[in-house]
Amino acid sequence: MLGRQYRKDSGMVVFEALAYAQGLKPAGDGKDIWVFDVDETSLSNLPYFAKHGFGGGSIKPHTGQQWVYEGKAPAQPESLKLYKKLLSLGIKVVFITGRSEALRNVTTENLHNAGFHTWEKLNLRGSSDTGTAVVYKSNARKKLEKSGYRIVGNIGDQWSDILGTNVGNRTFKLPNPIYYVS
């Protein structure tokens, strides 16, 4: 993760996403969107994991929560590049994250501080959102499409970010060698 390969792999995924995005012809009605996950897609928790030995030691759940509340996660650089290009092409961004609704303010502030300054929606998991990550994210995307949005692209670091229903026209899977969400 601290070497060049992780960044190189992420760069290759984003290179393909950029090539795809540049070939799109947005309808111009503001309904073309690209879905981004937050953790390890838009924001990097790498500083936290590096500090805690990448999980090789014992990571206590409360330390991860403390890290999130600090709101200091940097941008995943390749995703920030994609985000900026999409905005310049007239494609709006929607974030769908497994973070709880209680983390809305700190997540919003962290995204802003990391360079993600504007978006159409930030979907966080509410207390009534039950089921797996695939079910939750599928339902969130379905609601977007029912509201008239067209998901032209979808990027995430977990298979649960890009599988299920209403995944969009094209999906892109970033590497994440640290953890897996089912």
C-alpha positions in Angstrom: 0.0 0.0 0.0 2.9 2.4 0.7 4.7 1.3 -2.4 4.1 2.3 -6.0 2.0 -0.7 -7.1 -1.2 0.3 -5.3 -1.1 3.8 -6.8 -0.2 2.3 -10.2 -3.1 -0.1 -10.1 -5.5 2.6 -9.0 -4.2 4.8 -11.7 -4.9 2.2 -14.3 -8.5 1.8 -13.2 -9.0 5.6 -13.3 -7.3 5.8 -16.7 -9.9 3.4 -18.1 -12.7 5.3 -16.3 -11.5 8.6 -17.8 -11.3 7.1 -21.3 -14.9 5.9 -20.9 -16.1 9.2 -19.4 -14.6 11.3 -22.2 -16.6 9.3 -24.7 -19.9 10.0 -23.0 -22.3 12.6 -24.4 -24.3 13.9 -21.3 -27.9 14.8 -22.1 -27.4 18.2 -20.6 -30.4 17.9 -18.3 -28.4 17.5 -15.1 -29.5 13.9 -14.7 -26.3 12.1 -15.7 -24.5 11.0 -12.6 -21.5 9.0 -11.5 -21.6 7.1 -8.2 -18.6 7.1 -6.0 -18.0 5.2 -2.8 -16.3 7.1 0.0 -13.9 5.0 2.1 -10.9 3.8 0.1 -12.5 5.2 -3.1 -12.8 8.9 -2.6 -11.1 9.2 0.8 -8.1 7.2 1.9 -7.8 5.7 5.3 -4.3 4.6 4.5 -2.7 6.9 7.2 -4.9 5.1 9.9 -4.1 1.6 8.7 -0.3 2.4 8.3 -0.3 3.7 11.9 -1.9 0.5 13.1 0.3 -2.0 11.1 -2.3 -2.6 8.4 -4.3 -4.8 10.7 -1.3 -7.0 11.5 -1.7 -6.1 15.2 -4.9 -5.6 17.1 -7.1 -2.8 15.8 -9.7 -1.8 18.2 -13.0 -0.7 16.6 -13.2 2.5 18.5 -9.8 3.7 17.1 -11.2 3.4 13.6 -14.3 5.4 14.6 -12.0 8.0 16.3 -10.1 8.3 13.0 -13.3 8.9 11.0 -14.4 11.6 13.5 -11.1 13.4 13.1 -12.0 14.0 9.4 -8.5 14.0 8.2 -8.6 11.3 5.5 -6.8 12.6 2.4 -8.3 12.2 -1.0 -7.5 9.0 -3.0 -5.5 11.0 -5.6 -6.6 9.0 -8.7 -10.3 9.3 -7.7 -10.0 13.0 -7.2 -8.6 13.3 -10.7 -11.6 11.4 -12.1 -14.1 13.5 -10.0 -12.7 16.8 -11.4 -12.8 15.5 -15.0 -16.4 14.3 -14.6 -17.5 17.7 -13.3 -15.8 19.4 -16.3 -17.7 17.1 -18.6 -21.1 18.1 -17.0 -21.5 14.8 -15.1 -22.7 15.1 -11.5 -21.3 13.1 -8.7 -23.3 11.1 -6.1 -21.6 9.5 -3.1 -23.1 6.4 -1.6 -21.3 5.2 1.5 -21.8 2.6 4.2 -21.0 5.2 6.8 -23.8 5.9 9.1 -26.0 9.0 8.9 -24.5 10.1 12.3 -21.3 10.8 10.4 -22.8 13.2 7.8 -21.2 16.4 9.1 -17.7 15.0 9.5 -17.9 13.2 6.2 -19.1 16.3 4.4 -16.3 18.4 6.0 -13.7 15.7 5.2 -14.8 15.4 1.6 -14.6 19.2 1.2 -11.2 19.4 2.8 -9.9 16.6 0.6 -10.9 18.5 -2.6 -14.4 17.2 -3.3 -16.2 20.5 -3.2 -19.5 19.8 -4.9 -21.8 16.9 -5.4 -25.4 16.1 -6.2 -26.1 13.8 -3.2 -24.4 12.2 -0.3 -26.1 9.0 0.7 -25.3 7.6 4.2 -26.7 4.5 5.8 -29.6 5.2 8.0 -30.8 3.1 10.9 -33.6 1.7 8.7 -31.1 0.6 6.1 -30.8 -3.1 6.9 -29.1 -5.9 5.0 -25.8 -6.3 3.3 -23.8 -3.6 1.7 -24.9 -4.9 -1.7 -28.6 -4.6 -0.8 -28.1 -1.2 0.8 -26.2 0.3 -2.2 -28.5 -1.3 -4.7 -31.5 0.3 -3.0 -29.8 3.7 -2.9 -29.0 3.5 -6.6 -32.6 2.3 -7.4 -33.9 5.4 -5.6 -31.7 7.6 -7.7 -32.9 6.1 -10.9 -36.6 6.4 -9.8 -35.9 10.1 -9.2 -34.9 10.4 -12.9 -31.1 10.1 -12.6 -29.1 8.1 -15.1 -26.1 6.3 -13.6 -23.5 6.5 -16.3 -20.6 5.3 -14.1 -20.0 3.7 -10.8 -16.6 3.4 -9.0 -15.7 1.6 -5.7 -13.1 -0.4 -3.9 -15.4 -3.2 -2.9 -17.4 -5.6 -5.0 -20.4 -4.6 -2.9 -20.0 -1.0 -4.3 -20.5 -2.2 -7.9 -22.6 -5.4 -7.7 -26.3 -5.9 -7.2 -29.0 -4.0 -9.1 -29.0 -0.5 -10.7 -25.2 -0.5 -11.0 -25.1 1.9 -13.9 -23.9 1.7 -17.5 -20.3 0.9 -16.5 -18.5 -0.1 -13.2 -14.9 0.3 -12.1 -13.3 -1.6 -9.3 -10.4 0.0 -7.4 -7.9 -2.2 -5.5 -8.2 -2.6 -1.8 -5.8 -5.1 -0.3 -6.6 -4.2 3.3 -10.2 -5.3 3.9 -13.3 -6.8 2.2 -16.9 -5.9 2.7 -19.5 -8.5 1.8 
